[in-house]
Amino acid sequence: MMRKLLTIFIFVLFFITWEKNISPVVAGYSNLTLPWIKYQGGNDNPRPEALRSLLAQVTRRTSIEVNREPVALNISDPDLFRHPFIYMGGDEEFNPFPEQDLKVLRNYLSYGGFLFIDDNSAQTDSAFDTSVRKMISALFPQNPLRKIQRDHSVFRSFYLLNTVSGRSIVKPYLEGISIKGRTVLIYSSNDQGGAWSRNKLGHWNYDVIAGGQRQRQLAIRLGVNIIMYALTLDYKKDMVHLPIILERLRRYNPK
């Protein structure tokens, strides 16, 4: 699988060099940073060690080099468009996003960005879940959340998975928003960050509910898969998304 991904990546770099005479510098992807989104109201960072822990797993399990420290980012921050992946977690109700922030986020997702939303409450129909659904309805009023089918590439972008995991299995599926066949937003109700989170001594911060260590490992694998999907898109449909890939590489590899 990694050989297929590498082949696609090399082809895209060649295409850019040939079409635009851009030197293929790969520093952008070799220093992956994961931002978490700040917002008003609620609790925008309930799992403060989650992304750092996931980045450590990405480093250990893949060939991607990362910046180990995640960064906090406002939607209005101009640096938003420098990141192919952003994370939004929470466990409480939050304020509606301002219309300007919705516009920026809509543009970010429409032009190659990816958002992973993680409900950390481990509760059915939580206050955070209600706020998320209202936000997404305002973000894409004509494009509702839909269940992600098990044949989706996110379940095979690195590991082959046939189940959805997390710290607590509130829902046995992921939900998402797709634009022209490309999934730009994935939403989990299962507290992925709680399953990933590990302190500096190497101890897990939160107990996994019901499934034990196997459930935690599946949650980590799913996290790795989501990042790989966000970076590579649907590798079986790469020609369809070639313009988006080209735009990403131009953005992260300036002249």
Secondary structure, DSSP 8 states (H G I E B T S, - for coil): -HHHHHHHHHHHHHHHHHHH------TTTTSB--EEEE-SSS-S-S-TTHHHHHHHHHHHHSS--B-SS-EEEETT-GGGGG-S-EEEEESS------HHHHHHHHHHHHTT--EEEEE-S--TT-HHHHHHHHHHHHH-TTS--EE--TTSGGGTSSS---S---SS-SSSS-EEEEETTEEEEEEESS-HHHHH-B-TTS-BSS--SSSHHHHHHHHHHHHHHHHHHHHH--GGGTTTTHHHHHHHHHHHS--
